[in-house]
Amino acid sequence: MKTVKKVLDVLEAFEKPQVELGISELVRSSGLNTSTVYRICSELVQRGYLARLRNRGKYRLGQRFIKFYDSMNEITRLKDVAMVFMQELSKEINESVNLSVLVGSEITDIACIISSHKLQLLSREGENLPLHCTSAGKIFLAQMGPDTLGRILSTKGLPARTTNTITDSNLLNKEIAVIRRDGVAFDDEEYELGIRSVAVQVNGKDGTVIAALAVVGPSVRISIQKMRELIPSIKGCTLKISKALENMKE
């Protein structure tokens, strides 16, 4: 953790827009010694997080951070576009609606509309959730090639969250095949007892899956049959989101 702190101490010196700093300035701002700052900067340059201005011997933020910035802009735009249609869907079916994106080997809810029922779920916006036992997570698993899928399943495993969690890779692979065919994923109290959800993919302009839209609610209201009945409404919502995103890019 000390090493991480040192790297962050150096990076945080570049918070001001278009700032260019030399080693001596970074030493003063970070409180680290010259050799440590130089080693950190060299590694950050090699990985694209900093760029070295050879004619002035100074450093500035590199292209790698522009990619992060672009990614954040895409997420913000996706959330802004989707919220209108998510609110319409939630009002139509009177259940909570979540929009999730893939972050590494987990999903994160970036937008949540909570139902008006007295019995309602708390928002999990910003919380990282597993792939194998959430409907939105399974949507992303279904889009992965065999190598990526195998690597994630072997690394993360299939830990049981409830007695309904699928912990057998063969059974999960069979379910993933059905999700690829139908474009719909279910969570039958697999992440948390008493909660069911059904998710559909949101496509980007090139047809790739950029998000998953899920309806989530207590199992006392959302039966397995009810989840299936919700599919047309959810698919209609995802099509509206995809179309709106496509029109924005034209």
C-alpha positions as CSV (number, residue, x, y, z in Angstrom):
1,M,0.0,0.0,0.0
2,K,2.9,2.3,0.6
3,T,4.0,2.0,-3.0
4,V,0.5,2.8,-4.2
5,K,0.4,5.9,-2.0
6,K,3.7,7.1,-3.5
7,V,2.4,6.7,-7.0
8,L,-0.8,8.6,-6.2
9,D,1.2,11.3,-4.5
10,V,3.0,11.9,-7.8
11,L,-0.1,11.6,-10.0
12,E,-2.1,14.0,-7.8
13,A,0.4,16.7,-8.6
14,F,-1.0,16.8,-12.1
15,E,-4.6,17.6,-11.1
16,K,-4.5,21.1,-12.6
17,P,-5.4,21.2,-16.3
18,Q,-2.4,21.0,-18.8
19,V,0.1,21.2,-15.9
20,E,3.7,20.3,-16.8
21,L,6.1,19.4,-13.9
22,G,9.7,18.5,-13.6
23,I,11.3,16.1,-11.2
24,S,12.3,18.8,-8.7
25,E,8.7,20.1,-8.6
26,L,7.3,16.6,-8.2
27,V,9.8,16.0,-5.3
28,R,8.5,19.1,-3.5
29,S,4.8,18.4,-4.1
30,S,5.0,14.7,-3.2
31,G,7.5,14.8,-0.4
32,L,9.4,11.9,-1.9
33,N,13.1,11.7,-2.7
34,T,14.4,12.3,-6.2
35,S,15.3,8.7,-7.0
36,T,11.8,7.5,-6.0
37,V,10.1,10.1,-8.0
38,Y,12.3,9.4,-11.0
39,R,11.5,5.7,-10.9
40,I,7.8,6.3,-10.5
41,C,7.8,8.7,-13.5
42,S,9.8,6.4,-15.7
43,E,7.3,3.5,-15.1
44,L,4.3,5.8,-15.6
45,V,5.8,7.0,-18.9
46,Q,6.4,3.5,-20.0
47,R,2.8,2.6,-19.3
48,G,1.4,5.7,-20.9
49,Y,0.1,7.5,-17.8
50,L,2.7,10.3,-18.1
51,A,4.4,11.7,-21.2
52,R,7.9,13.2,-21.0
53,L,8.6,16.5,-22.8
54,R,12.1,15.9,-23.9
55,N,12.9,19.4,-24.9
56,R,12.0,20.8,-21.4
57,G,12.6,17.7,-19.2
58,K,9.1,17.9,-17.8
59,Y,6.2,15.6,-17.5
60,R,2.5,15.9,-18.3
61,L,-0.5,13.4,-18.2
62,G,-0.3,10.8,-21.0
63,Q,-2.7,9.4,-23.5
64,R,-3.7,6.6,-21.1
65,F,-5.7,9.1,-19.1
66,I,-7.5,10.3,-22.1
67,K,-8.8,6.8,-22.6
68,F,-10.1,6.9,-19.0
69,Y,-11.7,10.3,-19.7
70,D,-13.4,9.0,-22.9
71,S,-14.7,6.0,-21.0
72,M,-16.2,8.2,-18.3
73,N,-17.8,10.4,-20.9
74,E,-19.3,7.3,-22.5
75,I,-20.7,6.1,-19.2
76,T,-22.1,9.6,-18.4
77,R,-23.7,9.8,-21.9
78,L,-25.2,6.3,-21.6
79,K,-26.6,7.1,-18.1
80,D,-28.1,10.5,-19.3
81,V,-29.8,8.9,-22.3
82,A,-31.0,5.8,-20.5
83,M,-32.6,7.5,-17.5
84,V,-35.5,8.9,-19.4
85,F,-36.5,5.4,-20.8
86,M,-35.7,3.7,-17.5
87,Q,-38.2,6.0,-15.7
88,E,-40.8,5.3,-18.4
89,L,-40.3,1.5,-17.9
90,S,-40.3,1.7,-14.1
91,K,-43.6,3.7,-14.2
92,E,-45.1,1.2,-16.7
93,I,-44.3,-1.9,-14.7
94,N,-44.0,-0.3,-11.2
95,E,-40.7,-2.1,-10.4
96,S,-37.1,-1.0,-9.9
97,V,-34.9,-0.8,-13.0
98,N,-31.1,-0.9,-13.0
99,L,-28.5,-0.1,-15.7
100,S,-25.2,-2.0,-15.3
101,V,-21.8,-1.9,-17.1
102,L,-18.9,-4.3,-17.0
103,V,-16.0,-3.3,-14.9
104,G,-13.2,-5.8,-15.1
105,S,-14.7,-9.1,-14.0
106,E,-17.7,-7.6,-12.2
107,I,-20.6,-5.3,-13.0
108,T,-21.5,-1.9,-11.5
109,D,-24.9,-0.3,-11.5
110,I,-24.5,3.2,-12.9
111,A,-28.2,4.1,-12.8
112,C,-31.1,2.9,-10.7
113,I,-34.8,3.8,-10.7
114,I,-36.5,2.7,-7.5
115,S,-40.2,1.5,-7.6
116,S,-42.9,3.3,-5.7
117,H,-43.9,0.2,-3.8
118,K,-43.7,0.3,0.0
119,L,-41.7,-2.9,-0.2
120,Q,-38.8,-1.8,-2.4
121,L,-35.1,-2.6,-2.8
122,L,-32.2,-0.2,-1.8
123,S,-30.2,1.2,-4.7
124,R,-26.9,-0.6,-5.3
125,E,-25.5,2.2,-7.6
126,G,-21.8,2.1,-7.6
127,E,-21.5,-1.2,-5.9
128,N,-19.5,-4.0,-7.6
129,L,-21.5,-7.2,-8.1
130,P,-20.5,-10.7,-9.4
131,L,-21.3,-11.9,-12.9
132,H,-22.3,-15.5,-12.3
133,C,-25.3,-14.9,-10.0
134,T,-26.8,-11.7,-11.3
135,S,-29.0,-11.4,-14.4
136,A,-27.0,-8.4,-15.7
137,G,-23.7,-10.1,-15.0
138,K,-24.8,-13.2,-17.0
139,I,-25.6,-10.9,-19.9
140,F,-21.9,-10.0,-20.1
141,L,-20.8,-13.5,-19.6
142,A,-22.8,-14.5,-22.6
143,Q,-20.9,-12.0,-24.8
144,M,-17.5,-13.4,-23.9
145,G,-15.4,-15.7,-26.0
146,P,-14.4,-19.1,-24.5
147,D,-10.9,-17.9,-23.5
148,T,-12.1,-14.8,-21.7
149,L,-15.0,-16.7,-20.1
150,G,-12.8,-19.5,-19.0
151,R,-10.2,-17.2,-17.5
152,I,-12.8,-15.2,-15.5
153,L,-14.6,-18.3,-14.2
154,S,-11.3,-19.9,-13.1
155,T,-10.1,-16.7,-11.5
156,K,-13.3,-15.6,-9.7
157,G,-14.7,-19.0,-9.2
158,L,-18.5,-19.6,-8.7
159,P,-18.9,-18.9,-5.0
160,A,-22.4,-19.6,-3.6
161,R,-24.3,-16.5,-2.5
162,T,-27.5,-18.5,-1.8
163,T,-28.7,-22.0,-2.1
164,N,-29.9,-21.1,-5.6
165,T,-26.5,-19.9,-6.9
166,I,-25.2,-21.9,-9.8
167,T,-21.8,-23.3,-8.6
168,D,-21.3,-25.9,-11.4
169,S,-19.5,-24.5,-14.4
170,N,-21.2,-27.0,-16.8
171,L,-24.6,-25.8,-15.6
172,L,-23.6,-22.2,-15.9
173,N,-22.3,-22.8,-19.5
174,K,-25.6,-24.4,-20.4
175,E,-27.5,-21.3,-19.1
176,I,-25.1,-19.0,-20.9
177,A,-25.9,-20.8,-24.2
178,V,-29.6,-20.1,-23.6
179,I,-28.9,-16.4,-22.9
180,R,-26.9,-16.1,-26.1
181,R,-29.9,-17.6,-28.0
182,D,-32.7,-15.6,-26.3
183,G,-30.9,-12.4,-25.3
184,V,-32.4,-12.5,-21.8
185,A,-30.9,-13.5,-18.4
186,F,-32.5,-14.4,-15.1
187,D,-31.5,-14.3,-11.4
188,D,-33.8,-16.6,-9.5
189,E,-32.8,-15.6,-6.0
190,E,-29.2,-16.5,-6.9
191,Y,-27.5,-13.4,-5.6
192,E,-29.8,-12.8,-2.6
193,L,-32.7,-14.8,-1.3
194,G,-36.1,-13.0,-1.8
195,I,-34.9,-11.1,-4.9
196,R,-35.4,-11.9,-8.5
197,S,-34.3,-10.0,-11.6
198,V,-34.4,-10.3,-15.4
199,A,-32.0,-8.5,-17.7
200,V,-31.6,-7.6,-21.4
201,Q,-28.5,-6.3,-23.2
202,V,-28.1,-2.7,-24.4
203,N,-26.3,-2.5,-27.7
204,G,-23.9,0.2,-28.9
205,K,-23.8,1.5,-32.5
206,D,-21.6,-1.3,-33.7
207,G,-23.8,-4.0,-32.1
208,T,-21.5,-4.7,-29.2
209,V,-23.1,-5.0,-25.7
210,I,-22.3,-1.8,-23.7
211,A,-24.7,-2.3,-20.8
212,A,-27.4,-4.5,-19.3
213,L,-30.8,-3.3,-18.3
214,A,-32.4,-5.3,-15.4
215,V,-35.8,-5.2,-13.7
216,V,-35.3,-6.1,-10.0
217,G,-37.8,-6.8,-7.3
218,P,-38.8,-9.0,-4.4
219,S,-39.8,-12.6,-5.2
220,V,-43.2,-12.1,-3.5
221,R,-44.1,-9.8,-6.4
222,I,-41.9,-11.1,-9.2
223,S,-42.5,-14.7,-9.9
224,I,-40.7,-16.7,-12.6
225,Q,-43.7,-16.3,-14.8
226,K,-43.8,-12.5,-14.1
227,M,-40.1,-12.2,-15.1
228,R,-41.0,-13.8,-18.5
229,E,-44.0,-11.5,-18.9
230,L,-41.7,-8.4,-18.4
231,I,-39.3,-9.4,-21.2
232,P,-41.1,-7.5,-24.1
233,S,-41.2,-4.3,-22.0
234,I,-37.5,-4.5,-21.1
235,K,-36.5,-5.3,-24.7
236,G,-38.5,-2.3,-25.9
237,C,-36.7,-0.1,-23.4
238,T,-33.3,-1.3,-24.5
239,L,-34.1,-0.7,-28.1
240,K,-35.1,2.9,-27.3
241,I,-31.8,3.4,-25.5
242,S,-29.7,1.9,-28.3
243,K,-31.6,4.0,-30.9
244,A,-31.1,7.2,-28.9
245,L,-27.4,6.5,-28.5
246,E,-27.1,5.8,-32.2
247,N,-28.8,9.1,-33.1
248,M,-26.5,11.0,-30.8
249,K,-23.4,9.8,-32.7
250,E,-24.7,10.7,-36.1
